[in-house]
Amino acid sequence: MFHYTFEDTPIGELLDTPAALALIEALCPALLEHPMLELGRAYPLSVALPFFKGLVSEESIEAFRVRLEAL
């Protein structure tokens, strides 16, 4: 079983994985509207997160991290 993490999993893989995408849609939907999202597909969230600051709350990001790592 693969383990998803903020530190290692590329954004593109998260977007292409239905369960991870559902978490993004539920907890951090504003991320899906970021104009640079497609360019960031190769990077893990830990690298891209500074570009998403202000779009989602710290609480939502932490809830996403916990639920993502539980997948």
C-alpha positions in Angstrom: 0.0 0.0 0.0 1.3 3.4 -0.9 1.5 6.1 1.7 0.9 9.7 0.7 2.7 12.5 2.4 3.1 16.3 2.1 6.8 15.9 1.9 7.1 13.3 -0.9 3.9 12.9 -3.0 3.8 15.1 -6.1 0.8 17.3 -6.5 0.0 15.7 -9.9 -0.3 12.3 -8.3 -2.6 13.7 -5.7 -4.8 15.3 -8.4 -4.8 12.0 -10.3 -5.8 9.9 -7.3 -9.5 10.0 -6.8 -9.4 9.7 -3.0 -6.7 12.4 -2.6 -8.6 14.7 -5.0 -11.8 14.2 -3.0 -9.9 15.3 0.1 -8.7 18.4 -1.7 -12.2 19.2 -3.0 -13.6 18.8 0.5 -11.0 20.5 2.6 -9.0 22.9 0.3 -11.1 23.5 -2.8 -9.4 26.9 -3.4 -6.2 25.0 -4.3 -7.8 23.7 -7.4 -8.4 27.2 -8.7 -4.7 28.3 -8.3 -3.5 29.5 -11.7 -0.1 27.8 -11.2 -1.6 24.4 -10.2 -0.8 22.6 -13.4 2.8 23.9 -13.4 3.2 22.5 -9.9 2.2 19.0 -10.7 5.8 17.7 -10.3 6.4 19.2 -6.9 5.3 17.9 -3.5 2.9 20.0 -1.4 5.7 20.8 1.0 7.4 22.8 -1.7 4.3 24.3 -3.2 2.5 25.2 0.1 4.0 28.7 0.4 2.3 29.6 -2.9 -1.1 28.5 -1.5 -0.8 30.5 1.7 -3.9 32.7 2.2 -6.1 30.5 0.0 -6.9 28.0 2.7 -6.7 28.1 6.5 -4.0 26.5 8.5 -6.6 24.3 10.0 -7.8 23.0 6.6 -4.2 22.3 5.6 -3.5 20.4 8.7 -6.8 18.4 8.4 -5.8 17.6 4.8 -2.3 16.5 5.9 -3.7 14.1 8.5 -6.4 12.6 6.3 -4.0 12.3 3.3 -1.4 10.4 5.4 -4.2 8.1 6.5 -5.1 7.0 3.0 
